[in-house]
Amino acid sequence: MAIRVCPRVAFPSRTDDGRALRPPARPWGGAAVLTRVLVTGSSGMLGTALVERLARDGCETVGLDLVHPADSPLSRRVRGDVRDPDAVRRAARGVDLVVHSASALPSYSARQIDSIVVGGTRTVLAEARRLDVPRVVHVSTSAVYGLPKQVPTPETQPRRPVDAYGRAKTRAEETAEEFRAAGMVVPVLRPKTFVGPGRLGIFAMLFEWAEEGRHFPVLGRGDHLNQMLDVEDLVDVVLLAGTLPDEVVNTEFNVGAAEFGTLREDFQAVLDAAGRGRRVVSLPMRPTVAALELLARAGISPVYRRLIHKLCADSCLDIRRIRDRLGFTPRYSNREAVLRSFDWWRRLPGEARPNATGRTSRDPWRQGALALAKAAF
């Protein structure tokens, strides 16, 4: 069954540089029709949310991942690695769109990150081209900007990654640009940290401390702006990038919340929702940063070094391009997205809460040495 899988949007009449766009010869005001979609990393947080949306809309979905939950609504499961050409080829045969969301975590070793992110991207794009898949949506990250001085940061900001994860994501984008130059349509999405139902990672520490009735620390006054994103908004952008005309989407897009505030405000919203009367507690900036860096180097803290420094300054993206080219404005604020995550976590039965493995963003990250600090709060 052929369906439309993206929301109704106003089709833009011009590109960013003022060039007129011809009216699309496509149904539903400019959106393509999708019947079968491959999602790499289909068991991850974004992959799961995307598969569920596509399944609700009646689209056939193929998942490529190392594991597949028994309750996944996937139409077809391919168990394999994105670096394996045979597995990718089996999964991609006959699809209308590939969404490449498989990735590594910043906590992986530099060698693992490079192999999965760069090698996996090249393999996915090469096999998609071999099978004449019309389009691949590549999910990158705002980490490619590093720690930019220009805030809000536009897509035109040079990529200056500061860690192994950002460098690998930058090389993966360069690979996407290489295939795009050869004629493929490869929209590249650069989301901020996305949250919502299913997200744990480092947020599990905030949720756990809030539920236990503890105060929660923040660097300095915690008054720096920090933009995040709800996973459902990211799914919307993925589907728009997958269905709008080639000349509209074949570029890079920042994705972040339109409404956001400070870390202190977001953390306090969770503490308030827990109903234990606890507060966000300020820690002295310099000594705390120094201590966190030592713990990160020793590998006994989930707070990696780029995150430490990102929390010391305003961090937000310019998202006008998704509004102007895709006709989309995010629905959820930072606060709403974080509270949706917390509400989902609280409703999970204790025995159903994932273990602290830290292997994916759907798992809690090990608190390491920070677990010892709970007694002080």
N, C-alpha and C positions, 0 to 999 in steps of 0.2 A: 504494500500500500504506500503510495507516495503522499507525503505529508509536508507541511511547513512546520519548522521547529524553532522559529524565532519570533519574538514579539513584533507587533506592528510598529514601524518606525517611519519617520518622514525621510524620504530619500534625499540625500544632499545633491544640490544642483551644481556645485563646484568643488574642486579639489582645494587643498590648503593654499596652493600657489595661485589660485584664481582661475584655473582652467575649467571650462564648462564640461560637464559630464553628460554624455548622451543618455536619454531615458533608457532604462534597462528593458530588454525584451524578455522579461521573466514574469512569472505570476506573482500575485500578492505584493504589489508595490515595490518590487526590486529584490525579492528573496528567491534563492534557488530552492529546488525541491530535493530533499534528502530521503533516501530509502534505507541506506545501510552505512553505518559509521563505525570506524575503528577507533577505539580509545586505548592508547598505551598508558600503562600505569593505572589501569581501570580499577584497581583495588585501593588506590590512594584516596585522599580526601576529595580532591577535585574530580578525579576519575569516577568515584562513587556517585557524587552529586550529579555529574554530567550523564552518567549511564541511567540514573534514576529519572532524570528529566526526559531524556530521549525515549526511554521505555514508556513513560506516561503519555508521551506524544505519539506513541505507536510506531516509532522508528526501530528498525532492526539494529542491534548493537553487537559489536564484536569486541571482546576485551583481550588485551595482551598484557599478561603480568606473570610474576613468579608464583603467585597464589591467587585463588579465587574463592571468596566466601560462598558458602552453600546457598545463602539467601539472595545472591545478586540477581537482578532481573536481566542479566545479559542474555542475548539470543544465542551467542556462541562464545565459548571460552577457549582461548589458546594459551597454554601454559608455556612460557618461554621468556627469554631475555631480549631486550631491545637491541642488544649488540649481536644477536644471532640472526643472520640474513634469512635462514630457512624459516625460523619462527615468525619473523616479520612478514615474510612473503606469504605464509599460510594465512596469517591474520588479515593481511591487506587485500587479498584477492577479491575483486568484485565490489569494493566499497566505493562510496561517493566522496567520502571525506575521511582524512586521518586527523585526529587530535592527538598531538604528541605531548602528553603531560607527564610521562615517566621521567624520573629524575633521581638524584641523590640528595641526601641531607648535608647541610654544612658541617655536621659533626663527623661525617665519613672522612677517611684518609684522603689526602690530596690525590693519590693514585687512583683510588676508587671513584672519586668524584669525576676526575678527568675521563676515565674509561667509560663510565655510565653516561655522563652528560654529553661529552663530545663524540665519543665513539657511537653511542646509541643514537644520537641525532643524525649522524652521517648515514648510519645503516638504515634508519627509518626513511630518510629522504631518498636514498638511493633505490630502495625497494619500491617506494611509492612511484618514483619516476619510471622504474622498470615496468610497473604494472599500469602506467597511465592513469594514476589516481588524480582527479582534477585539482585537488587542493590539500595542503597540509597546514593546519594551524599549529604553530610552534609556541608552546608555553614557556616563556623565559622568566625573567625576574627583574625587579628594580635594582637588585644587587649589582647589575652590570655598571651602574653609575658610580659605585663605590660610596664615597662620602662627599657628595657634590656640594659645592658652595652656593650654587644657584638653587634657591628654594622659593616656590614650587619648581620642581625640575621638569623641563620639557623633554620631548623625545629627541630634540636636536642636541641635547647635552652630550658631550663626548663620553664614551665609555671609559672609565678609569677604575676598574675593579681593584679591591684591596686585599682579597683573600682568595684561596684556592677555588672556592665555590663560585665567586663572582668571575674569576678568570676563566673557569670552564664554561660558564654560561655565556660569557662574551665570545669565546671560540665557537660555541654552538650557534650563536647568532651569526657569526661570520660564515659558518657552514651554510646556514639557511640563506644568507645573502648570495653565496656562491651558486646555489641551486636556483634561486630566484633569477639571477643574472642569466642563467641558462634556459629560462623560459617557464619555470614552475611558479605557481601562485603559492606563496608562503607567508601569510600574515604572522607577525611576531607580537606576542602579548607580554608586557612587562608589569605584572601585578605587584602590588605591595603585599605584605603578609596578609593572607586571607584566613578568616575565622568563620564561625558558624557551627551548626550541628555537625559533629564528627571530628572537630578540630581539638586536638590535645597538645602534643608537643610540650613546649615550655609553659603553655597556658595551664597545664594540669597542676603546676605548682601553685599558681594563683588560686585556682579553684579549690584545691585541697586545703590550703591555708585559710581561705575564706570560710569554708565549710567547718573547719575545726575551731573557728572563732579566734583566729590570730590576726594581728595587725599585718600589713604587708609593706615591705620597703620599696623606696624609689630613690633613684640617684638625684642628689641635690634636692631642689624644690619640686622636681617632676613637672615643671611648667613648660617643657618643650612640646611643640606640636608633634603629634605622631599619627600619621594616617595609616589606616588599615583598610580592610575590604571584606565584605560578606561573600562567602563562596557562591551564593545564588546569583549575586551580581556578576561575578566572574563567569559563571555558566552562561548568563545572558550574552556577555561580550564574546565568549567563545563561539556561540551559535551565530551571532551576527557576523563575526569574522569568517565563519564557515559558509555563509549563505549569501551575503551581499555581493554585488558585482566585483569582478577582479580588480578593476581600476580604483575601486574605493578601498579595498582591504589589503592590497599587496604592499604593506608598509609596516611600521612599528606603532604600537599603541600602549601608552601607559594606562593602567587600570587601578583605581583606588576609590575610596569613599568620597562622596561630594561633601559630606558633613562629618567633621572630626574635630577633636580637641586635644587635650593633653593626656599624657599617660596617667597623671594623678587622677584626672576625671574618670578615665576608663576603669582604672583599678578600683577607685572608690565606688563606682557603680556596681561592681561585682561584690564588694564587701557589704554594701547596702542591701543588695539582693539576698545575701546570705542571712541577713537579719540578726547578726551577732553584735552589732554596735561597734565594730572595729573600724580603724582608720588607717589611711596611708601614712607611713612614717618616713620622713626625709632622712637620708644618710649623707654624710659629708662627701662631696663629689670626689675630690682628688684621692684621699686614702681609699675610698671604696673602689674607684676605678683601678687603682694600683693592685688592690687585693684580688679583684675579679680577674685581672690580667694574669696574675700569678697562678690562680686556680685554673684558668683556661689553658695556660701553657702546660700545666701539670696534667691536664686531661681529667680533672676531677670536678668540673663545673659544666652545666649545660649552657651557660651564657658564653657563647663564643665571642672572639675579640671584635669582629665587625659589629656585632649587636651591641656590645658595650659602648663603642664610640658613636653608634647611631643614636643611642639613647641620650647622648650628651648634647644634642643639637636638634633643631627643627628638622623633621624628615617628612616630606610630602611631595607628591607628583602633580604636575600640571595635567589635568585630564580633559582639557578642552577638545582634544582630537577625537576621543570616543563620542563626545557630544556632537561635534561639528560634522564628522564623517560618517559615524554610525548612527547618529540620532538617538543616543542613549545617555541617560542620566541614572547613576546608581540609586537604588531604592533605599538601601539601609545605611544608617550612620554607623560610625565606629561603635558607639555605645550600644546600639541595637544588635550589631553583629557579635560583639563580645558577650552580651547578655544572652543571646541565642545559644552560643556555645555553652555557657554556664548552665543554662536551663536544661539543655540536652544532657549534659554530664550529670546533673543532680538527679535526673529522672532515670538514669541507668541503675539497675539493681547492682549492689556491691559486687556480686560475683561476676557480673557482666562487664565491669569496668576493665579496660585493657591493662595489661601489666606494663611496668615501666621499662620497656625494652629500648625505646628511642630509635627504632628502625624506620618508622614512618611518622608523618605528622598526625596520624590517627592514634598513635601510641603516646603515652606519657613519656617524657624524657627523664632519665635518671637525674635526680637532684644532686647526687654526689655530695660534696662538702657542704652545699647550701642546706641540705636536710638537717645538719647539725645546728644551723643558725635559727631553726624554728623556735627553740626554747627561749630565745631572746625577744620574741615578738608575741 
